[in-house]
Amino acid sequence: MDIQEDFLNMQIAYEKNCAVRCNCSYEELKAQLDKSESLFGTRYLEGSPRHENWLLWVQAWQAAKSQAVPEWIGVEDSLPKKNTKVLLNVV
């Protein structure tokens, strides 16, 4: 999954969560946010509660993702210790 797709999935998850909290359908909320984006250049107006919650959502998403995805260390940096399990990316 590339970064843009990952970001879009995060945004959809956030907006679906917002729709549940405001007791409206995701489609209604998405239409409003699409209109906001076309008028103001942003989906969540800066300083609004939704914008502040979005910033927290992004931080939480990134923290969770960083824990779920192992850090990549190239063999150019250092070799793994003996008897250590490694992931190989063979191209």
N, C-alpha and C positions, 0 to 999 in steps of 0.2 A: 504494500500500500504506500503510495507516495504522500508527501506532506500535504498537498492540496486536498487530496481525498480524505486524509485523516482529519484535517481541519474542518472540512465540510461535515463529516460524520459527527465531530464534536459539536458543531453548531446545531445540527439537526437534533441531537440528543438534548442539548440545552433548551432549544425552543420547544421541544415536546414536553420537557419538564415544566417550562413556563406555562404552556397551555393547560397542563393538568392543574397547576397552582392557581391559574386565573379562571378555571372552570369554563374554558372555551375549547373549540376544536383546534387542532394543530394547523389545519388548512386556513382557518380564519386568522389566526395569529401570524402565520407565514405571510398571508396576503398583506396584513398591516405592516409587517416588518419589511417586506419587499417594497411597499410604497414609501416607507420612511427612508429606505436606502436610496430609492430613485430621487426623492425630493432633497434629502439632506446629505447624501453620500455616506451614510452610516446606518446600520440596522438598529443600534442602541444609542440613543442620545447621551452624550457625555454628561456625567453628573446625575443621570437618572438611576433609580434603584436597579433597573434591568441592566444598565451598563456596569454598575458596580458589581452586581451578581455575576455578570459575564466574565469580568476580570478574575473573580474568585474561582469560577468554573474552569477557566483556562489554566490557572495555577494548579488547581487540583488535578486536572486531566494530565498536565505535563508531569506532575509529581508521580501520579500513578503509572504513567507510561514509562518514566525513567526507571521505576522499580521493576516493571514487567519485562523490559528489554535489556539484555545484558550489554555492558559497555564493550565496544569493539576496540581491541588493541591489535594493531598490525604487527606482524613479525619484524617489521623494520624497526619498531620501537623497542621491543624486547621479546625474547622467546619465552614460552610458557615453562613453568617449573616441571620437572620430571614427574610423570604419572598424573598430570592434571588433565581433566577432560576439556576438550576444546571443540568449538564449532568451526567447521571448515566451509569456506565459500569458494567453491571450485567453479571457475568459469571456463 
